[in-house]
């Protein structure tokens, strides 16, 4: 008697009659949509694309906060030095650009970078939550370090700080004694209000944690995730975050303590 060989799963009627996942209408529609979109949008639609966007916008942010803190250190040289620095920023690019043109070009770039950074972070968090089994949520939370677990709320605090900072020292709406062009006087008037000084210190501590974890993640995204790189990238992230934090919180503390005024 001939013995019929057992059917493999691939040869079974069920498998033969079922369309492959790649040929399903949903997969085909998703593939068609991704091909119909421009390459930058299609790339951003992937998790890798969002991580790259976070890295690029993060570099823009890191460069800005460093330059901003470095320029503000001129407050310790006196009112004339800080106000002259502010006037110099308005003159950058003149006569190729109109007076203040450089600042108006930089502002939308920074705004778009912030929006993309926030959206990419939010999208990646959603992807991560969908991919992580629920039973591992508690374990992952306990294993994560403090900076990583506070990135979300740190980002919220930093976002509120940016809005208030613009209303306080750029537009003057939140500073009753604001005088356009008098950067030194505006800073002293603002930080003379202790609730404002306290909020600036709190926000910059949150910014420091955000910078530390952001730099650490940036190097990992760029491929520097080997064990031999871990030590120096952790040290660089820590030093950068500490320098920015100490520099920024020194301004309100110097006003409150009467060092400058």
One Martini backbone bead per residue (centre of mass of N, CA, C, O) as a GRO file, in nm:
protein
  261
    1UNK     BB    1   0.095   0.037   0.023
    2UNK     BB    2   0.057   0.360  -0.030
    3UNK     BB    3   0.212   0.645   0.114
    4UNK     BB    4   0.114   0.951   0.193
    5UNK     BB    5   0.248   1.241   0.197
    6UNK     BB    6   0.275   1.497   0.384
    7UNK     BB    7   0.172   1.807   0.405
    8UNK     BB    8   0.272   2.106   0.368
    9UNK     BB    9   0.188   2.419   0.448
   10UNK     BB   10   0.237   2.530   0.152
   11UNK     BB   11   0.045   2.278   0.021
   12UNK     BB   12  -0.198   2.355   0.144
   13UNK     BB   13  -0.510   2.470   0.084
   14UNK     BB   14  -0.497   2.708   0.280
   15UNK     BB   15  -0.230   2.830   0.172
   16UNK     BB   16  -0.312   2.842  -0.130
   17UNK     BB   17  -0.578   3.024  -0.073
   18UNK     BB   18  -0.389   3.228   0.061
   19UNK     BB   19  -0.274   3.522   0.075
   20UNK     BB   20  -0.021   3.704   0.092
   21UNK     BB   21   0.082   3.966   0.276
   22UNK     BB   22   0.204   4.129   0.033
   23UNK     BB   23  -0.089   4.077  -0.138
   24UNK     BB   24  -0.254   4.238   0.023
   25UNK     BB   25  -0.449   4.513   0.016
   26UNK     BB   26  -0.312   4.664   0.247
   27UNK     BB   27  -0.016   4.634   0.151
   28UNK     BB   28  -0.059   4.747  -0.133
   29UNK     BB   29  -0.162   5.024  -0.044
   30UNK     BB   30   0.086   5.106   0.122
   31UNK     BB   31   0.290   5.083  -0.110
   32UNK     BB   32   0.151   5.283  -0.300
   33UNK     BB   33   0.160   5.530  -0.110
   34UNK     BB   34   0.473   5.536  -0.071
   35UNK     BB   35   0.528   5.576  -0.383
   36UNK     BB   36   0.350   5.845  -0.421
   37UNK     BB   37   0.538   5.975  -0.242
   38UNK     BB   38   0.771   6.158  -0.160
   39UNK     BB   39   1.069   6.071  -0.041
   40UNK     BB   40   1.079   6.235   0.226
   41UNK     BB   41   0.798   6.132   0.329
   42UNK     BB   42   0.855   5.830   0.314
   43UNK     BB   43   1.097   5.835   0.506
   44UNK     BB   44   0.946   5.970   0.750
   45UNK     BB   45   0.740   5.722   0.778
   46UNK     BB   46   0.972   5.599   0.916
   47UNK     BB   47   1.157   5.525   1.188
   48UNK     BB   48   1.431   5.606   1.072
   49UNK     BB   49   1.346   5.885   0.970
   50UNK     BB   50   1.270   6.001   1.250
   51UNK     BB   51   1.552   5.967   1.376
   52UNK     BB   52   1.700   6.150   1.177
   53UNK     BB   53   1.534   6.405   1.234
   54UNK     BB   54   1.606   6.417   1.534
   55UNK     BB   55   1.910   6.448   1.487
   56UNK     BB   56   1.915   6.705   1.313
   57UNK     BB   57   1.742   6.886   1.504
   58UNK     BB   58   1.931   6.843   1.743
   59UNK     BB   59   2.179   6.984   1.627
   60UNK     BB   60   2.045   7.257   1.602
   61UNK     BB   61   1.979   7.285   1.904
   62UNK     BB   62   2.263   7.257   2.022
   63UNK     BB   63   2.387   7.497   1.871
   64UNK     BB   64   2.198   7.715   1.983
   65UNK     BB   65   2.236   7.685   2.295
   66UNK     BB   66   2.538   7.740   2.288
   67UNK     BB   67   2.538   8.020   2.149
   68UNK     BB   68   2.340   8.156   2.347
   69UNK     BB   69   2.507   8.117   2.605
   70UNK     BB   70   2.770   8.250   2.508
   71UNK     BB   71   2.649   8.533   2.452
   72UNK     BB   72   2.523   8.579   2.747
   73UNK     BB   73   2.803   8.608   2.900
   74UNK     BB   74   2.825   8.924   2.846
   75UNK     BB   75   2.682   9.019   3.108
   76UNK     BB   76   2.964   9.022   3.276
   77UNK     BB   77   3.066   9.290   3.102
   78UNK     BB   78   2.800   9.436   3.065
   79UNK     BB   79   2.576   9.633   2.903
   80UNK     BB   80   2.739   9.712   2.650
   81UNK     BB   81   2.823   9.427   2.558
   82UNK     BB   82   2.539   9.298   2.528
   83UNK     BB   83   2.408   9.514   2.343
   84UNK     BB   84   2.618   9.490   2.118
   85UNK     BB   85   2.559   9.196   2.051
   86UNK     BB   86   2.264   9.241   1.966
   87UNK     BB   87   2.337   9.439   1.735
   88UNK     BB   88   2.514   9.242   1.573
   89UNK     BB   89   2.289   9.040   1.501
   90UNK     BB   90   2.134   9.256   1.320
   91UNK     BB   91   2.405   9.292   1.121
   92UNK     BB   92   2.404   9.030   0.997
   93UNK     BB   93   2.464   9.046   0.640
   94UNK     BB   94   2.536   9.328   0.604
   95UNK     BB   95   2.399   9.419   0.290
   96UNK     BB   96   2.273   9.151   0.182
   97UNK     BB   97   2.102   9.207   0.429
   98UNK     BB   98   1.884   9.316   0.618
   99UNK     BB   99   1.815   9.439   0.903
  100UNK     BB  100   1.755   9.139   1.074
  101UNK     BB  101   1.754   8.901   0.861
  102UNK     BB  102   1.899   8.670   1.005
  103UNK     BB  103   1.687   8.630   1.230
  104UNK     BB  104   1.441   8.577   1.030
  105UNK     BB  105   1.579   8.316   0.917
  106UNK     BB  106   1.631   8.154   1.185
  107UNK     BB  107   1.348   8.124   1.314
  108UNK     BB  108   1.206   7.922   1.114
  109UNK     BB  109   1.416   7.702   1.144
  110UNK     BB  110   1.371   7.655   1.447
  111UNK     BB  111   1.068   7.601   1.433
  112UNK     BB  112   1.076   7.354   1.244
  113UNK     BB  113   1.266   7.187   1.421
  114UNK     BB  114   1.076   7.167   1.665
  115UNK     BB  115   0.831   7.039   1.527
  116UNK     BB  116   0.978   6.785   1.417
  117UNK     BB  117   1.087   6.686   1.688
  118UNK     BB  118   0.815   6.645   1.830
  119UNK     BB  119   0.677   6.462   1.619
  120UNK     BB  120   0.890   6.236   1.616
  121UNK     BB  121   0.873   6.167   1.917
  122UNK     BB  122   0.570   6.099   1.922
  123UNK     BB  123   0.577   5.876   1.703
  124UNK     BB  124   0.788   5.689   1.840
  125UNK     BB  125   0.624   5.640   2.098
  126UNK     BB  126   0.389   5.496   1.957
  127UNK     BB  127   0.552   5.269   1.830
  128UNK     BB  128   0.668   5.159   2.098
  129UNK     BB  129   0.394   5.092   2.237
  130UNK     BB  130   0.292   4.890   2.017
  131UNK     BB  131   0.555   4.693   2.032
  132UNK     BB  132   0.511   4.663   2.337
  133UNK     BB  133   0.455   4.458   2.568
  134UNK     BB  134   0.273   4.483   2.854
  135UNK     BB  135   0.456   4.295   3.048
  136UNK     BB  136   0.718   4.503   2.997
  137UNK     BB  137   0.658   4.787   3.105
  138UNK     BB  138   0.762   4.779   3.400
  139UNK     BB  139   1.048   4.684   3.342
  140UNK     BB  140   1.131   4.915   3.152
  141UNK     BB  141   1.088   5.144   3.357
  142UNK     BB  142   1.301   5.045   3.569
  143UNK     BB  143   1.551   5.037   3.372
  144UNK     BB  144   1.528   5.310   3.311
  145UNK     BB  145   1.651   5.604   3.324
  146UNK     BB  146   1.586   5.916   3.435
  147UNK     BB  147   1.621   6.077   3.175
  148UNK     BB  148   1.440   5.898   2.996
  149UNK     BB  149   1.171   5.920   3.180
  150UNK     BB  150   1.182   6.263   3.150
  151UNK     BB  151   1.155   6.355   2.851
  152UNK     BB  152   0.861   6.436   2.824
  153UNK     BB  153   0.844   6.651   3.058
  154UNK     BB  154   1.092   6.806   2.973
  155UNK     BB  155   0.976   6.894   2.698
  156UNK     BB  156   0.739   7.056   2.814
  157UNK     BB  157   0.904   7.258   2.980
  158UNK     BB  158   1.074   7.364   2.746
  159UNK     BB  159   0.836   7.464   2.574
  160UNK     BB  160   0.731   7.671   2.783
  161UNK     BB  161   0.996   7.827   2.806
  162UNK     BB  162   1.014   7.930   2.515
  163UNK     BB  163   0.756   8.094   2.517
  164UNK     BB  164   0.826   8.277   2.760
  165UNK     BB  165   1.097   8.383   2.657
  166UNK     BB  166   0.977   8.537   2.414
  167UNK     BB  167   0.774   8.714   2.587
  168UNK     BB  168   1.001   8.837   2.774
  169UNK     BB  169   1.289   8.895   2.574
  170UNK     BB  170   1.160   8.962   2.281
  171UNK     BB  171   0.862   9.098   2.301
  172UNK     BB  172   0.760   9.184   2.621
  173UNK     BB  173   0.474   9.082   2.729
  174UNK     BB  174   0.612   8.951   3.017
  175UNK     BB  175   0.756   9.253   3.047
  176UNK     BB  176   0.692   9.555   3.190
  177UNK     BB  177   1.019   9.666   3.151
  178UNK     BB  178   1.041   9.669   2.853
  179UNK     BB  179   1.325   9.746   2.625
  180UNK     BB  180   1.410   9.803   2.323
  181UNK     BB  181   1.763   9.703   2.308
  182UNK     BB  182   1.771   9.636   2.634
  183UNK     BB  183   1.895   9.354   2.736
  184UNK     BB  184   2.008   9.395   3.017
  185UNK     BB  185   1.757   9.530   3.147
  186UNK     BB  186   1.560   9.296   3.085
  187UNK     BB  187   1.701   9.076   3.247
  188UNK     BB  188   1.697   9.214   3.523
  189UNK     BB  189   1.390   9.264   3.538
  190UNK     BB  190   1.305   8.967   3.517
  191UNK     BB  191   1.499   8.833   3.751
  192UNK     BB  192   1.378   9.010   3.989
  193UNK     BB  193   1.165   8.793   3.964
  194UNK     BB  194   1.155   8.509   4.141
  195UNK     BB  195   0.958   8.327   3.975
  196UNK     BB  196   1.118   8.354   3.712
  197UNK     BB  197   1.390   8.253   3.813
  198UNK     BB  198   1.287   7.974   3.903
  199UNK     BB  199   1.183   7.881   3.625
  200UNK     BB  200   1.457   7.898   3.479
  201UNK     BB  201   1.599   7.688   3.649
  202UNK     BB  202   1.404   7.452   3.606
  203UNK     BB  203   1.414   7.450   3.291
  204UNK     BB  204   1.733   7.404   3.275
  205UNK     BB  205   1.733   7.131   3.413
  206UNK     BB  206   1.555   6.995   3.201
  207UNK     BB  207   1.741   7.063   2.963
  208UNK     BB  208   1.986   6.902   3.060
  209UNK     BB  209   1.851   6.622   3.045
  210UNK     BB  210   1.774   6.645   2.748
  211UNK     BB  211   2.062   6.677   2.637
  212UNK     BB  212   2.186   6.420   2.742
  213UNK     BB  213   1.992   6.214   2.609
  214UNK     BB  214   2.006   6.332   2.320
  215UNK     BB  215   2.310   6.286   2.269
  216UNK     BB  216   2.314   5.988   2.319
  217UNK     BB  217   2.106   5.920   2.091
  218UNK     BB  218   2.250   6.054   1.855
  219UNK     BB  219   2.499   5.868   1.841
  220UNK     BB  220   2.332   5.612   1.798
  221UNK     BB  221   2.199   5.699   1.529
  222UNK     BB  222   2.497   5.749   1.390
  223UNK     BB  223   2.655   5.462   1.503
  224UNK     BB  224   2.771   5.517   1.814
  225UNK     BB  225   2.710   5.196   1.975
  226UNK     BB  226   2.963   5.099   2.069
  227UNK     BB  227   3.139   5.015   2.346
  228UNK     BB  228   3.389   5.207   2.274
  229UNK     BB  229   3.182   5.474   2.276
  230UNK     BB  230   3.022   5.501   2.545
  231UNK     BB  231   3.210   5.665   2.728
  232UNK     BB  232   3.254   5.931   2.553
  233UNK     BB  233   2.950   5.995   2.497
  234UNK     BB  234   2.873   6.026   2.793
  235UNK     BB  235   3.075   6.249   2.866
  236UNK     BB  236   2.992   6.455   2.654
  237UNK     BB  237   2.695   6.481   2.736
  238UNK     BB  238   2.751   6.571   3.027
  239UNK     BB  239   2.927   6.821   2.977
  240UNK     BB  240   2.735   6.976   2.796
  241UNK     BB  241   2.494   6.988   2.993
  242UNK     BB  242   2.643   7.128   3.229
  243UNK     BB  243   2.738   7.384   3.087
  244UNK     BB  244   2.460   7.489   3.000
  245UNK     BB  245   2.323   7.487   3.277
  246UNK     BB  246   2.520   7.670   3.435
  247UNK     BB  247   2.508   7.912   3.247
  248UNK     BB  248   2.194   7.965   3.260
  249UNK     BB  249   2.154   7.972   3.583
  250UNK     BB  250   2.348   8.214   3.638
  251UNK     BB  251   2.170   8.455   3.558
  252UNK     BB  252   1.941   8.456   3.775
  253UNK     BB  253   2.133   8.428   4.019
  254UNK     BB  254   2.293   8.693   3.975
  255UNK     BB  255   2.048   8.878   4.017
  256UNK     BB  256   1.940   8.779   4.292
  257UNK     BB  257   2.242   8.818   4.432
  258UNK     BB  258   2.373   9.095   4.296
  259UNK     BB  259   2.602   9.068   4.079
  260UNK     BB  260   2.383   9.185   3.890
  261UNK     BB  261   2.218   9.535   3.809
   0.00000   0.00000   0.00000
